[in-house]
Amino acid sequence: MDEEYDVIVLGTGLTECILSGMMSVSGKKVLHMDRNKYYGGASASICPLADFYERFNMGTPPAEFMNGRDWNVDLIPKYLMANGQLVQLLIHTGVTRYLEFKSIEGSYVMKGGKVYKVPADGKEALTTSLMGIFEKRRFKKMLEFIQNFDEDDPKTWNITISNKPTCAKDVTMEQLYAAFGVDHNTIDVTGHAIALHRNDDYIKKNCLDGIKRIKLYFDSLSRYGKSPYLYPLYGLGELPQGFARLSAIYGGTYMLDKPCDEIVMEDGKVVGVRSGEEVAKCKMVICDPSYIPEKCNQVGKVVRAICILKHPVPNTNNSLSCQIIIPQNQVQRKSDIYVCCVSYTHQVAAKQFFLATVSATVETDNPELEIKPGLDLLGPIEQKFVSVDDLMEPTDDGICNQVFISKSYDATTHFETTCLDVLDIYRRATGGDFDFSQVKHTSLDDEQC
């Protein structure tokens, strides 16, 4: 360890692992340390099941859950958008060669206490029971406009607002919805289950971001047809392990069970990391909030309930995997509730068992009660594990001291917000944006999904 490195990364959460891989691939000498004996940090997959029970002080798993080594339980379950930036980063770094992905079978939304499939295209928009017959046509027209929208082609920008031709690039999302006359339920579905906004703050903002999000959803959906989401076999813990293999190829060094006793500073700038009597010198440090909590602010809390089921989530067409989004307005909240489910087909549970997670940003003094609408959708629950975690963000950008701290993982069931944090840290650490044109225009092998 007593060497000099370009970058020292502390913690093997997904954010840190992606950045470690990006730095390694770009030619940086990287040392990656974790105080834990396992990969993944807060986003680890726990195996065997007895270790997961122990983590929650729940005693011993019952015999009916069979071989404990058949379980790989994610602490923070999330999906990947098939055409999203995270998948492009995985392809760019080459980590995909170590992983196998499976498509999530369905994307759903709750409306009026019932679960509906999110329309996958214009044809489904006309047949869905989610909307009335006239609303279906308005929704279909809006989707067609968004799908045809091209930021580089002015011919695709024109919409009519109050009988006046208007450039779509200059309007808010609220005005875009109004231009097509869609109702509040359609706005809920579009904004939360398709554009994946966490609350309604986006309504008053420029529509370009919303259009890009909607296009991403359908571009991802077109990759594999069932849903826009992918999930790695054997759980999310496979991702950091894939980066460890990648790091070895590029000369990086991984050290598990290696405590960080001090981040060494000189003249207000990081110069190394001490573990015991050893000191590794470096030019910058990237870490998760748990390594420097005094340099972070708590900005909220997330409640998660991980549940073991013996059946698919009801009203999802017996899907072996799915996502359900409960828009904030459906349950009188300020932010959405998220439900995701994977199963034995993803090699994360024993045969015939399912793992469902309900998560939300905490808004009251009774977090578990807040996610009851999601828990009620699951049917009979064999076992439930509830956690409430702090949401932490760094107090500064790290440019002056060259210590770059990631954000905690939010309540969403997808990695798009995590990817934004990765790209923001990369920009601050290197002084430039990541060039996605470096990524070859290839996708994951269709046979995987």
C-alpha positions in Angstrom: 0.0 0.0 0.0 2.9 2.4 0.6 2.9 3.6 -3.0 1.7 6.7 -4.9 -1.5 6.7 -6.8 -3.4 9.1 -9.0 -6.7 8.3 -7.3 -7.7 6.5 -4.1 -11.3 5.3 -4.0 -12.9 4.5 -0.6 -15.9 2.3 -0.5 -17.1 -0.2 -3.2 -20.6 1.1 -3.7 -21.8 1.2 -7.3 -21.1 5.0 -7.6 -17.5 4.5 -6.4 -16.9 1.4 -8.5 -18.1 3.1 -11.7 -15.8 6.1 -11.1 -12.9 3.7 -10.3 -13.5 1.9 -13.6 -13.7 5.2 -15.6 -10.5 6.4 -14.0 -8.7 3.1 -14.6 -9.8 2.9 -18.2 -8.6 6.4 -18.8 -5.1 5.5 -17.6 -5.1 6.6 -14.0 -3.3 4.5 -11.3 -6.1 3.6 -8.9 -6.2 2.1 -5.3 -9.6 1.0 -4.3 -10.2 0.3 -0.6 -13.2 -0.9 1.5 -13.5 -1.3 5.2 -15.9 -4.2 4.7 -15.1 -7.8 3.9 -17.5 -7.7 0.9 -18.0 -5.7 -2.3 -20.8 -3.3 -2.7 -21.0 -1.1 0.4 -24.5 0.3 0.9 -25.5 -1.3 -2.5 -24.2 -4.8 -1.7 -26.0 -8.1 -2.3 -26.0 -10.2 0.9 -25.4 -13.9 0.7 -26.1 -16.3 2.5 -29.6 -15.4 3.7 -28.5 -16.0 7.4 -26.1 -13.0 7.0 -29.0 -10.8 5.8 -31.1 -11.9 8.8 -28.2 -11.2 11.1 -27.9 -7.7 9.6 -31.5 -6.9 10.6 -31.2 -8.7 14.0 -34.0 -11.1 12.9 -32.5 -14.4 14.2 -32.2 -17.4 11.9 -34.0 -17.9 8.6 -36.8 -20.6 8.7 -36.1 -23.9 7.0 -38.8 -23.2 4.4 -36.5 -20.7 2.7 -34.3 -23.6 1.8 -30.6 -23.3 1.0 -29.4 -19.9 2.3 -26.7 -19.7 -0.4 -29.5 -19.6 -3.1 -30.2 -16.0 -1.9 -28.5 -12.8 -3.0 -30.5 -10.0 -1.3 -29.8 -6.5 -2.5 -29.7 -3.9 0.3 -30.8 -1.2 -2.2 -32.5 -2.8 -5.2 -32.4 -0.8 -8.4 -32.8 -1.4 -12.1 -30.8 -0.2 -15.1 -32.5 1.6 -18.0 -31.6 -0.5 -21.1 -30.6 2.6 -23.1 -29.5 4.7 -20.1 -26.2 6.3 -19.4 -25.3 3.6 -16.8 -25.5 0.9 -19.4 -23.4 3.0 -21.8 -20.8 3.5 -19.0 -20.8 -0.3 -18.4 -20.2 -0.9 -22.1 -17.5 1.8 -22.2 -15.5 0.3 -19.3 -16.0 -3.2 -20.6 -17.6 -4.5 -17.3 -20.4 -6.0 -19.3 -18.1 -8.9 -20.3 -18.3 -10.1 -16.6 -22.1 -9.8 -16.2 -25.3 -11.3 -17.4 -28.5 -9.3 -17.5 -32.2 -10.2 -17.6 -35.0 -8.0 -18.8 -37.6 -6.9 -16.2 -41.0 -8.3 -17.3 -43.3 -5.3 -16.7 -43.6 -1.7 -15.8 -46.7 -0.7 -13.9 -48.3 2.4 -12.3 -51.0 2.7 -9.6 -54.1 4.8 -10.3 -57.1 5.0 -8.1 -55.9 2.1 -5.9 -55.5 -0.3 -8.9 -52.4 -1.4 -10.8 -52.1 -0.8 -14.5 -49.5 -1.7 -17.1 -47.7 1.4 -18.4 -48.4 1.6 -22.2 -45.4 0.5 -24.1 -46.2 2.2 -27.5 -49.0 4.0 -29.4 -50.9 0.8 -30.0 -51.0 -0.1 -26.3 -51.9 3.5 -25.5 -55.1 3.0 -27.6 -56.0 -0.3 -25.8 -55.1 0.4 -22.2 -57.8 0.5 -19.6 -55.7 3.2 -17.8 -57.6 5.9 -19.8 -60.9 6.6 -21.4 -61.2 6.4 -25.2 -60.8 10.1 -25.9 -57.9 10.5 -23.4 -56.2 7.6 -25.1 -56.0 9.5 -28.4 -54.7 12.6 -26.8 -52.1 10.6 -25.0 -51.1 8.8 -28.2 -50.7 12.1 -30.0 -48.5 13.5 -27.3 -46.3 10.4 -27.3 -46.0 10.6 -31.1 -44.9 14.2 -30.9 -42.3 13.4 -28.2 -41.0 10.4 -30.1 -40.5 12.5 -33.3 -39.0 15.4 -31.4 -35.4 16.1 -32.4 -33.4 18.8 -30.6 -31.4 19.3 -33.8 -34.3 19.5 -36.2 -36.4 22.7 -35.9 -39.2 21.1 -38.0 -40.0 18.9 -35.0 -40.4 21.7 -32.5 -43.7 23.2 -33.4 -46.8 22.8 -31.2 -50.0 24.8 -30.8 -50.8 26.6 -27.6 -53.9 28.8 -27.3 -54.2 28.5 -31.1 -50.8 30.0 -31.6 -47.8 28.1 -33.2 -45.2 27.8 -30.5 -41.6 26.4 -30.2 -41.7 23.4 -27.8 -38.2 24.2 -26.7 -39.5 27.4 -25.0 -42.4 26.0 -23.0 -42.8 24.3 -19.6 -43.9 20.7 -19.2 -47.2 22.0 -17.9 -47.7 23.9 -21.1 -46.8 20.9 -23.2 -49.4 18.8 -21.4 -52.0 21.5 -21.9 -51.2 21.7 -25.6 -52.4 18.1 -26.0 -55.2 18.5 -23.5 -54.3 15.4 -21.4 -55.9 15.1 -18.0 -54.2 14.9 -14.5 -54.2 11.1 -14.4 -52.3 11.0 -17.7 -49.9 13.7 -16.4 -49.3 11.4 -13.4 -48.5 8.4 -15.5 -46.3 10.3 -18.0 -44.4 12.4 -15.4 -43.8 9.7 -12.8 -44.0 6.2 -14.4 -42.4 7.1 -17.8 -40.3 10.3 -17.3 -39.5 8.9 -13.8 -39.7 12.3 -12.0 -39.7 11.8 -8.2 -42.2 14.7 -7.6 -44.1 17.4 -9.4 -41.5 20.1 -9.3 -40.7 19.4 -12.9 -44.1 20.7 -14.1 -43.1 24.3 -14.0 -39.7 23.7 -15.6 -38.7 23.7 -19.3 -40.0 20.6 -21.1 -36.7 19.6 -22.7 -35.6 17.5 -19.8 -39.0 15.8 -19.6 -39.0 15.1 -23.3 -35.5 13.5 -23.1 -36.6 11.4 -20.1 -39.7 10.1 -22.0 -37.7 9.4 -25.1 -35.1 7.5 -23.0 -37.9 5.3 -21.5 -39.2 4.3 -24.9 -35.8 4.0 -26.5 -34.9 1.6 -23.6 -38.2 -0.2 -24.1 -37.5 -0.8 -27.7 -34.3 -2.6 -26.9 -35.9 -5.7 -25.4 -39.7 -5.1 -25.6 -40.9 -6.3 -22.2 -39.9 -3.2 -20.2 -37.2 -0.6 -20.3 -35.4 -2.1 -17.3 -32.5 -4.6 -16.9 -31.2 -6.4 -13.8 -28.0 -8.4 -13.4 -28.3 -12.1 -12.5 -27.1 -12.8 -8.9 -28.0 -9.3 -7.8 -26.4 -5.8 -8.0 -23.4 -7.0 -6.0 -22.2 -8.5 -9.3 -21.5 -4.9 -10.6 -18.8 -3.9 -8.2 -17.2 -7.4 -8.5 -17.1 -6.8 -12.2 -15.3 -3.5 -11.7 -12.8 -5.3 -9.5 -11.9 -7.6 -12.4 -11.7 -4.7 -14.7 -9.5 -2.8 -12.3 -7.0 -5.7 -12.2 -6.8 -5.7 -16.0 -5.8 -2.0 -16.0 -3.4 -2.3 -13.1 -5.6 -1.1 -10.4 -5.5 -2.5 -6.8 -8.5 -3.6 -4.8 -8.3 -4.1 -1.0 -11.2 -5.4 1.0 -11.3 -5.4 4.9 -8.9 -2.4 4.8 -9.9 0.4 7.2 -9.3 4.0 6.4 -7.9 5.6 9.6 -7.2 9.0 8.2 -7.4 11.1 5.0 -4.1 12.9 5.1 -4.3 16.6 4.2 -1.5 19.2 3.6 -2.3 22.9 3.0 -6.0 22.2 2.6 -5.5 19.5 -0.1 -5.5 15.7 0.1 -2.1 14.0 -0.2 -2.9 10.5 1.0 -4.8 7.9 3.0 -3.6 6.2 6.1 -4.6 2.7 7.2 -2.8 1.6 10.4 0.9 2.4 9.9 0.7 2.4 6.1 0.2 5.6 4.1 -0.7 5.6 0.4 -0.1 8.9 -1.4 -2.5 10.2 -3.9 -3.6 13.3 -5.9 -7.4 12.9 -5.2 -9.8 10.8 -3.1 -13.3 9.6 -4.1 -15.4 8.2 -1.4 -19.0 7.6 -0.1 -20.4 9.8 2.7 -19.7 7.2 5.4 -15.9 7.9 5.2 -16.2 11.6 5.8 -19.6 12.2 7.5 -18.4 15.6 8.9 -18.2 16.9 5.4 -21.8 15.9 4.5 -25.3 17.2 5.3 -28.3 15.1 5.9 -30.9 16.2 3.3 -33.6 13.6 4.2 -34.3 9.9 4.9 -35.3 6.9 2.8 -37.5 4.0 4.1 -37.2 0.6 2.5 -39.1 -2.6 3.2 -37.5 -5.7 1.7 -40.1 -8.5 1.6 -39.9 -12.2 0.9 -42.9 -13.5 -1.1 -44.1 -16.9 -2.3 -45.9 -15.5 -5.3 -45.7 -12.8 -8.0 -47.0 -9.3 -7.1 -50.8 -9.4 -7.7 -52.2 -7.7 -10.8 -48.9 -7.8 -12.7 -49.9 -10.7 -15.1 -47.9 -13.2 -13.0 -44.7 -11.3 -13.8 -41.6 -12.9 -12.4 -40.2 -9.3 -12.1 -41.7 -5.9 -12.3 -41.7 -2.3 -11.2 -44.7 -0.3 -9.9 -44.7 3.4 -9.3 -47.2 5.0 -7.1 -47.4 8.7 -8.1 -47.4 11.2 -5.2 -50.9 12.5 -6.1 -52.4 9.1 -5.9 -51.6 8.8 -2.2 -51.5 12.5 -1.2 -47.7 12.7 -0.8 -44.9 15.1 -1.8 -43.0 12.3 -3.6 -43.5 8.9 -5.2 -43.6 5.4 -3.6 -41.6 2.7 -5.5 -42.2 -1.0 -5.7 -39.8 -3.4 -7.4 -39.8 -7.2 -7.5 -37.3 -9.8 -8.7 -37.3 -13.6 -8.2 -35.6 -16.9 -8.3 -35.3 -16.5 -12.1 -32.7 -13.8 -11.4 -30.7 -16.1 -9.1 -31.4 -13.9 -6.1 -33.9 -16.2 -4.2 -34.5 -19.9 -3.6 -36.8 -21.7 -6.1 -40.4 -20.3 -6.2 -39.6 -17.3 -4.0 -39.7 -13.6 -4.8 -38.0 -10.5 -3.3 -40.1 -7.3 -3.4 -39.0 -3.9 -2.1 -41.1 -0.9 -1.3 -39.2 2.4 -0.9 -40.0 6.1 -0.4 -38.5 9.4 0.8 -39.6 9.8 4.4 -42.1 12.7 5.0 -43.5 11.9 8.4 -42.6 10.5 11.9 -44.0 7.1 10.9 -41.9 5.9 7.9 -43.3 2.4 7.7 -46.9 3.7 7.6 -45.9 5.9 4.6 -45.1 2.9 2.4 -48.3 1.0 3.4 -49.9 1.7 0.0 -47.0 -0.2 -1.6 -47.0 -3.0 0.9 -50.7 -3.5 0.4 -50.0 -4.2 -3.3 -47.8 -7.2 -2.5 -50.3 -9.7 -1.1 -49.2 -12.1 1.7 -45.7 -11.4 2.9 -43.6 -14.2 4.4 -41.0 -11.9 6.0 -40.4 -8.2 6.0 -37.1 -6.3 6.7 -37.5 -2.5 7.2 -34.7 0.1 7.3 -34.6 3.8 7.4 -31.4 5.4 6.1 -30.1 9.0 6.0 -29.8 10.7 2.7 -26.4 12.4 2.7 -24.9 15.0 0.3 -21.4 16.6 0.4 -21.1 20.2 1.8 -18.8 21.3 -1.0 -17.8 20.3 -4.6 -14.3 18.9 -3.6 -12.5 20.9 -6.2 -10.3 22.8 -3.8 -9.3 19.9 -1.5 -9.6 17.2 -4.2 -11.8 15.0 -2.0 -15.0 14.1 -4.0 -17.8 12.6 -2.0 -20.8 10.8 -3.6 -24.4 11.2 -2.6 -26.5 8.5 -0.8 -28.8 6.3 -2.9 -32.3 7.7 -3.1 -35.6 6.0 -3.0 -36.0 5.4 -6.7 -35.8 1.9 -8.2 -33.6 2.8 -11.1 -30.0 4.1 -11.4 -30.5 7.2 -13.5 -30.1 9.6 -10.5 -27.0 7.6 -9.4 -25.6 8.0 -12.9 -26.1 11.8 -12.8 -24.0 11.8 -9.6 -21.3 9.7 -11.2 -21.0 12.1 -14.2 -21.0 15.1 -11.9 -18.2 13.8 -9.8 -16.2 12.8 -13.0 -16.6 16.4 -14.3 -15.4 18.0 -11.1 -12.6 15.5 -10.7 -11.2 15.7 -14.2 -12.3 19.2 -15.3 -14.3 17.9 -18.2 -17.5 16.1 -19.1 -17.4 12.4 -19.9 -17.5 12.0 -23.7 -20.3 9.5 -24.5 -19.1 9.5 -28.1 -16.3 7.3 -26.8 -18.9 4.6 -26.2 -19.3 2.2 -29.1 -22.9 2.1 -30.3 -23.5 -1.4 -29.2 -25.9 -2.8 -26.7 -25.9 -5.7 -24.3 -26.2 -9.1 -26.0 -29.9 -9.7 -26.8 -29.6 -13.3 -25.8 -29.0 -12.2 -22.2 -32.4 -10.6 -22.0 
